[in-house]
Amino acid sequence: MSDYIISVLLGIVEGLTEFLPVSSTAHLRISEALLHINLTDPYWKMYTVVIQFGAIFALLLVFTARIIQFFRTFPRGERGDRTVWNHPISLTLIAFVITAIPSWLLAKTIGKNLESLRVMALALLIGGIVMWVVDAWNSRSDPGTTEVEHMSLPQAVWIGFCQIFSGVFPGTSRSMSTIAGGQMAGMTRPAALEFSFLVSIPTMIAATGYATLKTVHPSHKDPTETLTPLVMTSHGWIVLAIGLVVSFIVALGVVEWFLQWVRKHGFTAFAVYRILLGIALLAFGAKLAGA
């Protein structure tokens, strides 16, 4: 199959799954196995990391006006009842830091889990069950936090801790962790979803940037790192550009659609999909890994 077609397919997968609570990491890993992509090749390792920037740019574009509004009202907030500690910008950064530090310290464990389809399958399955239960409970309760502007510091701290699971256990999904964590902390579906998008911006930029740096400049002190030099050709740049553009366009549509879907239908459909995919991956993962 042509590299250009592969790039289009992976770009679609990345754009479709990055912000849905179904784990883009697991879907990219499954797609790469089905397409027989050599994950020891430094180019494809770099590619699967860098195309995430396309989805990041899409999210930034959708939330540009909202982010500017937050900066304009910092630190007092729209209603003048916020402080430097509980303004949405501060809460986003606090949740990010709580997630980033443990994820950085556990980088080797994360690297091993990224190679395991079984870990991803279990994370998909367990995460789907948790998401289903939490969403059902949230729909029957009366959440007190209806807007991100009304969030508290403890809620942001809790969501930050919940998001650690998505870093350590690929397949959990950053989106699922923050959404379920927000609902457990008393936030409505739309509020939890919006904060999930906001906290994913610094988290994705940092995680993707760090992974890109490690791939392009591997550590010679760590024998588990690939030491083969990455050589970019004109063909490689074109393939990468295709993946970036496709993931950007698809993610742009998905973010807008997802916001509307959640307000009307909730997260049950995504929870069911995760459970079914997790079961299928447990059943056929070994065969897929050897494909």
N, C-alpha and C positions, 0 to 999 in steps of 0.2 A: 504494500500500500504506500502511496506517495506520502512523503513527510508533510506536504502541504495539507493533505486531507486529514492526516493524523492531528495536525495542529488545529484545524477547524473543529474536529471532534472534541479534542481536549479543552479547547476554548469554550465550547458550548457547555461541557460538563462543569467546568470551573464556574462559568457565569451563572448557570442554573442552580448550583448547589452551595455556593459560598455563603449566602445569607439565609438560606433556608435551614431549618433545624434538622438537617439530615446528614451532615458531615461531608464537606467537599473533599477532605483528605481521603476518606474511605472511597468515595466515588472515583477520584482520580487514580487511586491505587488499583481499584478493580478494573478501570478502563485501561490502564497501562498494562495490566496482566492480560487482558483480552486482546490488546493490540500487539502483544509480544514486544513491548518496549524494554530495552536493557537498562535497568535502573542503576547499574554500576557505571554506565556511561556518564561522564561529568556534564556533558551537554544536556541530556535529558533530565538529569537531577536539577540543573540550573533552570531549565525550561519550566518544569512543573512548579517551581517556586516563584519565578519571576512573573508568570502570567497572572498570578494573584493580584499584581499591581493593577491590572485592567479592572478587576472587580472593585478594588479600593478607590480608583478614580471615579467609577460610576457612583459609588456611595457618597463620595465627597461632593459630586455634582448635585445629587438629589438633596443633600442636606446642607448645601452652601448657605442658603438663606437662614436656615435654623441656627447654624453654627455662628454666623455673623450676629444674629439676634442675641445669642447667649453672650458673646463677647461684649456687645454693646451694653448689656445689663449687668455685667460683672462689676462688683461682687454683690450688689444689693438685690438683683433679680428684678423681674417685671413688676412685681407688686411691692418692692422695697422691704420684703421680709426675709431675705436671704443674707448669709454671711459668707466670708471667704471659705468657710469650711463646708457649707451645704449648698453652695451654688452648683448648678448642673455641670459647669466646667470642672470645678474642684472635685465633685463626686466621680466624674468620668475618669479623671487622672488618678484618684485614690484607688478606684476599682482596678485600673490598669496596673498600678504599681504592685498591688497585692497579688495580682496574677503573674506579673512579669518576673519578680524575684525568685519564687519557687520554681517557675518554669525554667529559668536560666540555670539554677542550681541542679536541676534534674535533667539537664540537656542530654546526658548519655542514656538515661532510661527512656527518654522520649524517642531518641534515635533508634533504640532497639525495638520499641513498640511500633514505630513507623514501618518496620519490615514485617510485622506480624499481622496477617489477615485474621487470625483467630482473635487477637486482642481487639481489632476493629469490629469484628462480628459481635463479640460480647458487649462492647461499648455501645454499638448500635441497638442491640436487643435490650439491654438494661436501661439505656437512656430513653428508649421508646416507651418502656413500661412506666418509668418515672414521669416522663412528660405527660403521658395519658392520665395517670393518677392525679398529678398536680393540676392539670388543666381542668379535669372534671371537678376537683375540689374547689378550684378558683371560681368556676362558673356558678357554683351553688352558694358561694360565700359572698360577702359584701366588702370587696377590697377598698381600703381607705385611701390609697394613693392612686389618683386618676391621671396625674400628669407628672412628667419628669421634674417640673419646677417645684413639686411638692415632696420630692424624695428627701429622705433623711440620711445622715452619715452612716448609721448602722446598716441601712438597706444597701448602700453602695459597698460597704465592707463585706457584707454577706455575699453579694453578687460576685465580688472579686474572688472570694474564696471558692465559690461554686465554679468559676471559670477555670480554676487550676486543673480541675478534672479533665477539661477538654484539651489542655496542653499535654498532660501526662499520659492520657489514654486516647490516642487518635481514634476517631469514630464517634466520640462523645458529641462533638460539635460545639463551637464557641456560642453559636446562636442558641442552641438548646439549653446550654448551661446558664446563660444569662437570663433567658426568658423564664425557664422553670424557677431559677433562683429568685427572680423578681416577683413572680406570682406567689412563691412561698413566703416572701417578705411582705405580702399585702398589696401588691401592685396589680392594676388591671392589665388585661392583655395588651391593649395599645401602648400603655405606659411602659410595660416591661419590654415590649418589642422595640420601642423607640430608644430606650436606654441600651438595649442590646446592640442596636446599630451604632449609637454614639461611642460606646466603649470598644466596639470592634475596630474603630478607626485607628486609635493609637496602638492597639494590640496587634492588628494586622501589619501596620507599617513597621513596628519594631520586630515582630516575628519574621516577616518576609524579608526585611532588610538584613537581619542577622543571618537567616538561612542562606540568603544570596551571597553574603560575604564569606560564609563558611564554604560554600560550594565553589566560588570563584577563587578563593585563597585558602585552601585546606591547610589544617595544622599539621606540621611535620612531626609534632610531638605526640600526636595521637595516632596510633597504628590503625585505628578503625576508620580514619578519614581517607578519602580517595586522594592519592597524590598525583594522579595523572593530570597534567596541565590541561586547562580548558582553552581550546583554540577556536576562535570564532571566525567563520567564513561568511561570505555574502549570502550563501544559501542558509546558513544558520541564523543570520540576522533576519532574513525574510520570514523564515518559519516562526521565529520568536515574535516578530511583529504581527503576524497573522493571529497567533494565539492571544496576544494582548488586546488587539482590536476586537476580536470575536468575544472574548470574555467580558470586555467593557460593554459592548452593545447588549449582550444577553443579560448581564447583571443589572444594567440600567432598567430594562423592562421588568425583571424579576422583583426588584426592590419595590417599585410602584405597585405591582400586582399583589405582592405579599402583604403590604400594608392594608390594602383593601380587603383581601381574603380574611385576614385575622380578625378584623372588626366584625365580619359577618359570620364566620364559621369556626374560629378558634384553631387549635393545633391538633385536634384528634386525628385528622387524615394523615398528618406527618408522623404522628406517633405510630399509627398502624403500619405505615410504609416502613419505618425504621425497624419495627419488630419483624415484619416479613423478610426484609432484606437481611437482617441479622441472622435469622434462622437459615435462610438460603445460603448465606456465606459460611455458616458453621457446617452446613451439610456438604457444600461443594468447594469450600475454600482451599483444601489441600490439592484438589485437582486443578483448581484455577491457578494456584501458585506454581504448579509444574507445567502450566500450559505453554 
